[in-house]
């Protein structure tokens, strides 16, 4: 719609939130967002502070997490919320990402515990800074990285204000399970959710299944990142700003996320697992397609209530049992699941014997390795940012 922020404006605003990590002066945010300050009163905005870390851990701290600004001129009845993500000199922030458990979120659906805890620490300040809902027509919620996941849950929480909500995220991880993604896509509308990510940015690939992105099964903006392997540079806001340039939302490239049907997933897994198949070790594309193929297999198996019970071992055990049961249901599913396991092992630079038996324990072992590798790579990406 006409009052959407442009990709360049949203990227500038997401980047400007980092100016307030340690600074308490909104002048720094205004200086970092010269375009935004023409439409929003950044100088008179409210700096947000939030808690990061693992609960009562002694290394938790409160830090600047972004800001809220009121619109002016043609945007007088609009509000802007900008929430930052990782910052390369702060080791505290991404500790929140290690809290991979699920809790009931603002709309009653299961969401990431760490992201929801961070959002809750910001919401009272955000609501106060927004002011009377009667004076507000639209709220723009913007975030990068961890801030994108928090922004998603903030937008979910602000739905009770009765205002139009616009969500813009860059390189954001998944914030909740699939039912939450479905619900929020319906509630906000797919056209109000602007998710931008690079194909070589690992962070949007975590947390792994059963967490899900939004807009659910609708258009997201997958941009070409640097290189073919997972890239640290691909996660940084300067790279995102270069990628969006001056394009409109309709002008941004929309690249295929992964197999968009069960049959396509089946065909790709067959190629990936074939003798002499493509090189896949640490390939961002291979990982993305593996995770999407896993999603399609589980959808075909009618996964459901079991996966709403969170906790690392429970998820792995449930996934392993579902895949094992699928292998017993039909020869077609058995072949597809075996190919999935082979593709996973190749991604990790390993091989699997053609004669290996598909058991619950073996499937859980392979999935456990994959999830640990992905989590470790995500933490290593952040470690580079923190140097």
C-alpha positions in Angstrom: 0.0 0.0 0.0 1.0 3.6 -0.5 2.2 4.2 3.1 4.6 1.2 3.2 8.2 2.1 3.9 10.3 1.5 0.9 13.0 -1.3 1.1 15.7 1.4 1.3 13.9 3.2 4.1 13.2 0.0 6.1 16.9 -1.1 5.7 18.1 2.3 6.8 15.8 2.3 9.8 16.9 -1.3 10.8 20.5 -0.2 10.6 20.0 2.9 12.6 18.9 1.0 15.7 22.5 -0.1 16.3 23.4 3.5 16.9 21.6 3.3 20.3 23.2 0.2 21.7 25.4 2.2 24.1 24.4 5.8 23.2 21.4 7.3 25.0 21.1 10.2 22.6 18.5 10.0 19.8 20.6 12.3 17.8 22.7 9.3 16.9 19.8 7.4 15.6 18.6 10.4 13.6 22.1 10.9 12.1 22.1 7.2 11.0 18.7 7.5 9.3 18.6 10.8 7.4 15.8 9.7 5.1 13.6 8.4 7.9 13.9 11.6 10.0 12.1 13.5 7.2 9.0 11.5 8.0 9.4 10.6 11.6 10.5 12.6 14.6 13.6 10.6 15.5 15.1 13.4 17.5 12.1 13.3 19.8 11.8 9.6 19.8 12.1 7.1 22.7 15.1 4.9 23.1 14.2 1.3 24.0 16.2 -0.7 26.6 15.9 -4.4 27.1 17.3 -7.4 28.9 19.5 -9.9 27.1 21.2 -13.1 28.2 19.9 -16.2 30.0 17.4 -15.1 32.6 19.1 -14.5 36.0 22.6 -15.2 34.6 25.2 -12.8 35.9 26.1 -12.0 32.2 22.6 -10.7 31.5 22.5 -6.9 31.0 20.2 -4.1 29.9 21.2 -2.4 26.7 19.8 -0.1 24.0 17.6 -2.1 21.7 16.2 0.5 19.3 13.6 3.2 19.4 10.0 4.4 18.8 9.3 7.6 16.8 6.2 9.4 16.0 5.4 10.3 12.4 5.1 13.8 11.1 3.9 15.6 8.0 2.1 13.1 5.8 2.9 10.4 8.3 1.6 12.2 11.4 -0.8 9.4 12.4 1.9 6.7 12.0 4.4 5.3 14.5 7.8 3.7 13.9 9.4 0.9 16.0 13.0 -0.1 15.2 14.6 -3.0 17.0 18.2 -4.0 16.5 19.8 -7.5 16.4 23.4 -8.6 16.9 26.1 -6.1 17.4 29.7 -7.0 16.8 31.0 -5.6 20.1 28.4 -7.1 22.4 28.6 -10.8 23.4 25.5 -10.6 25.5 22.8 -10.2 22.9 23.0 -13.5 21.0 23.0 -15.5 24.2 19.3 -15.0 24.0 19.3 -17.1 20.8 20.5 -20.2 22.8 17.2 -20.3 24.5 15.6 -22.5 21.9 12.6 -23.7 24.0 9.0 -22.9 23.2 6.5 -20.9 25.3 3.0 -19.6 24.7 3.2 -16.3 22.9 1.0 -13.2 22.8 -1.7 -14.8 20.6 -1.7 -18.2 22.3 0.6 -20.0 19.9 4.0 -21.5 20.6 6.9 -19.1 20.0 10.7 -19.0 20.8 11.2 -18.5 24.5 14.2 -16.2 24.2 12.7 -13.9 21.5 9.4 -13.6 23.5 11.3 -12.8 26.7 13.2 -10.0 24.9 10.0 -8.7 23.3 8.2 -8.6 26.7 11.0 -6.5 28.1 10.4 -3.9 25.4 6.6 -3.9 25.1 5.7 -1.7 28.0 8.1 1.0 26.7 6.8 0.6 23.1 3.1 0.9 24.2 3.8 4.0 26.2 5.8 5.7 23.4 3.1 4.9 20.8 0.5 6.7 22.8 -3.3 6.6 22.4 -4.3 4.1 19.7 -7.1 6.6 18.6 -4.4 8.9 17.3 -2.6 6.1 15.3 -3.5 4.7 11.9 -0.4 2.6 11.2 2.5 1.2 13.1 5.7 0.2 11.2 7.8 -2.4 13.1 11.3 -3.0 11.8 14.1 -5.3 12.8 17.3 -7.0 11.8 18.6 -10.4 12.9 17.5 -11.1 16.5 15.6 -7.8 16.2 13.6 -9.2 13.4 12.3 -12.1 15.4 11.6 -9.7 18.3 9.8 -7.3 15.9 7.6 -10.2 14.7 6.4 -10.9 18.3 6.0 -7.2 19.0 3.8 -6.8 16.0 1.8 -9.8 17.1 1.4 -8.2 20.6 0.3 -4.8 19.2 -2.6 -6.3 17.3 -5.0 -5.4 20.1 -4.5 -1.6 19.4 -6.6 -1.8 16.3 -4.0 -0.1 14.1 -2.7 -1.3 10.8 0.6 -3.1 11.4 3.5 -3.3 8.9 6.3 -5.7 9.6 9.8 -5.4 8.0 12.6 -7.9 8.8 16.1 -8.4 7.5 18.0 -11.7 8.1 15.6 -12.7 10.9 15.5 -16.1 12.5 12.2 -17.9 12.9 10.1 -16.6 15.8 7.5 -19.3 16.3 6.0 -22.6 15.2 4.0 -23.1 12.0 0.6 -22.5 13.6 1.9 -19.1 14.8 3.2 -18.3 11.3 -0.1 -19.2 9.8 -2.1 -17.2 12.3 0.0 -14.0 12.1 0.0 -14.2 8.3 -3.8 -14.2 8.3 -4.0 -11.5 11.0 -1.6 -9.0 9.5 -2.1 -10.0 5.9 0.8 -11.3 3.7 1.2 -7.9 2.0 1.9 -6.3 5.3 4.9 -8.7 6.1 8.1 -7.7 4.3 10.7 -10.4 5.0 14.1 -9.9 3.3 17.0 -12.4 3.6 20.1 -13.5 1.7 20.3 -17.0 0.3 23.7 -17.4 2.0 22.7 -16.0 5.4 22.5 -18.8 7.9 20.6 -16.9 10.6 17.2 -17.1 8.8 17.6 -20.9 8.7 17.4 -21.1 12.5 15.9 -22.2 14.7 15.3 -25.4 12.7 12.1 -27.3 12.3 9.4 -27.1 13.7 9.9 -23.3 13.8 8.5 -21.5 10.7 8.8 -18.2 8.9 6.1 -15.8 7.9 4.4 -14.8 5.7 3.5 -18.5 5.7 3.8 -19.9 2.2 3.6 -16.5 0.8 6.2 -14.2 -0.9 9.4 -13.4 0.9 12.3 -11.5 -0.7 15.2 -13.9 -1.0 18.2 -11.9 -2.3 21.4 -13.2 -3.8 24.1 -13.2 -1.1 27.9 -13.2 -1.6 29.3 -16.6 -2.6 27.7 -20.0 -2.4 28.5 -21.1 1.1 27.1 -19.7 4.3 28.5 -16.2 4.6 29.0 -13.9 7.6 28.9 -10.8 5.3 25.5 -11.9 4.0 24.1 -11.3 7.5 25.3 -7.8 8.0 23.0 -4.8 7.4 25.4 -3.0 5.1 25.1 -5.9 2.7 21.3 -5.9 3.0 21.3 -2.2 2.2 23.4 -2.7 -0.8 21.2 -5.6 -2.0 17.9 -3.7 -1.8 19.4 -0.5 -3.3 16.6 1.8 -4.5 14.3 -0.9 -5.6 10.6 -1.0 -4.8 9.1 -4.0 -3.1 7.7 -5.2 -6.4 11.1 -4.7 -7.9 13.0 -6.9 -5.5 14.0 -10.3 -6.8 11.9 -13.2 -5.4 14.0 -16.4 -5.7 12.8 -19.9 -5.0 13.2 -20.9 -1.4 13.3 -24.6 -2.0 11.1 -27.4 -3.3 7.6 -26.1 -3.5 5.9 -29.5 -3.8 6.4 -33.0 -2.4 7.3 -34.2 -5.9 9.9 -31.5 -6.4 11.4 -32.4 -3.0 11.5 -36.0 -3.9 13.2 -35.3 -7.2 15.9 -33.1 -5.6 16.6 -35.6 -2.9 17.1 -38.3 -5.5 19.7 -36.2 -7.3 21.4 -35.1 -4.1 21.8 -38.7 -2.9 22.9 -40.2 -6.2 26.4 -41.6 -6.6 28.5 -38.8 -8.1 25.9 -36.2 -7.1 26.5 -32.5 -6.7 29.0 -31.1 -4.1 27.0 -30.2 -1.1 29.4 -29.7 1.9 28.3 -26.6 3.8 26.3 -25.3 0.8 23.7 -22.8 1.8 21.5 -23.9 -1.0 21.8 -27.6 0.0 20.9 -26.8 3.6 17.9 -24.7 2.6 16.6 -27.5 0.3 17.3 -30.2 3.0 15.2 -28.3 5.5 12.4 -27.7 3.0 12.4 -31.3 2.0 12.1 -32.4 5.6 9.2 -30.0 5.9 7.4 -31.6 2.9 8.0 -35.2 4.1 6.6 -34.3 7.5 3.6 -32.6 5.9 3.0 -35.7 3.9 3.1 -37.8 7.1 0.5 -35.5 8.7 2.7 -34.3 11.6 0.8 -32.5 14.3 0.3 -32.4 18.0 3.5 -34.3 18.9 5.7 -31.4 17.6 4.0 -28.8 19.7 5.8 -30.3 22.8 9.1 -28.6 22.8 12.5 -29.4 24.3 15.5 -30.6 22.3 15.3 -34.3 23.0 11.6 -34.4 22.6 11.7 -32.7 19.2 14.4 -35.0 17.9 12.8 -38.1 19.3 9.4 -37.1 17.8 10.9 -36.3 14.4 12.9 -39.5 14.3 9.8 -41.6 15.1 7.7 -39.8 12.5 10.3 -40.4 9.8 10.8 -44.0 10.8 7.0 -44.6 10.7 7.0 -43.0 7.2 9.7 -45.3 6.0 7.5 -48.2 7.1 4.4 -46.9 5.3 5.5 -47.1 1.7 8.5 -47.9 -0.4 8.3 -44.4 -1.9 8.6 -42.7 1.5 11.3 -45.1 2.6 13.4 -44.2 -0.4 12.8 -40.5 0.1 13.8 -40.6 3.7 16.9 -42.6 3.0 17.8 -40.0 0.3 17.2 -37.2 2.9 19.6 -38.9 5.3 22.2 -39.2 2.6 21.8 -35.6 1.6 22.2 -34.5 5.3 25.4 -36.5 5.6 26.8 -35.1 2.4 26.1 -31.6 3.6 28.2 -32.4 6.7 31.0 -33.9 4.6 30.2 -37.4 5.6 29.0 -40.6 3.8 26.4 -43.2 4.7 26.6 -46.9 3.8 23.9 -48.0 1.4 23.3 -51.0 3.6 22.7 -49.0 6.8 19.3 -49.8 8.5 16.9 -47.0 9.0 16.0 -47.1 12.7 14.6 -44.6 15.1 18.0 -44.3 16.8 19.9 -43.8 13.5 17.5 -41.2 12.2 17.7 -39.3 15.6 21.5 -39.5 15.4 21.6 -38.0 11.9 19.0 -35.2 12.7 20.9 -34.5 15.9 24.1 -34.0 14.0 22.5 -31.7 11.5 20.8 -29.6 14.1 24.0 -29.3 16.1 26.1 -28.4 13.0 23.6 -25.7 12.0 23.5 -24.3 15.6 27.2 -24.3 15.8 27.6 -22.5 12.5 25.1 -19.9 13.6 27.1 -19.3 16.7 30.3 -19.2 14.8 28.8 -16.6 12.5 27.9 -14.5 15.5 31.4 -15.0 17.0 32.9 -13.4 14.0 30.6 -10.4 14.4 31.6 -10.1 18.1 35.4 -9.9 17.4 
